Amino acid sequence: MAFEVGATVRLYSGTREGRPYQTGSALQIAPRRWVTASHAVSAEAAIKLKLGDAWSQARVIHRDEELDFALLVADKDWPWQARISMNFPDSGSPVKVTGWVIEDPHGNGPDRAFRVVQDYICQGSDEESLLVLKGAAPSIGFSGAAVTDVRTGKVVGIILGFRVSRRADGSPAEIDEAHARSLSCIPGEYW
């Protein structure tokens, strides 16, 4: 089964030392329409999308800070588009998360990233549109990565971040879950 790797691109929002700086991943949900994590997009910075050597300018057309997602419109189409599902995977179902991780998160080295596909298990939902996933900690650059239901091959959400469990003394213990936003929260007029 093919997962939605072509529909997920690198997201740049801002610059470091005069170069575009990758802040996350973005997923194409409709022609020229993209979704990503809101925290990965700066309100003031220029936004660019990159796949291979191809670049596209983008701008925010809708932002929901509370749900942590942003919708973008790009200046050109890409040949890929994700197959979408508004249904949550069942608790215990396997999902794959596809995104771009940053080789040098501090921006000191060359602009290199790697497409990564990580396996997670859906633990259910904490609220109406928040998926809780069990698996490895998402790497830097994974915010906005596509969450694909393995059973259907359809994208059901985007990665937002992770939660760290705490020891009795309050120090971090381990990453204990990743959070993803369901695509069902996107207002209908943006499809």
Disulfide bonds with the S-S distance in Angstrom:
none
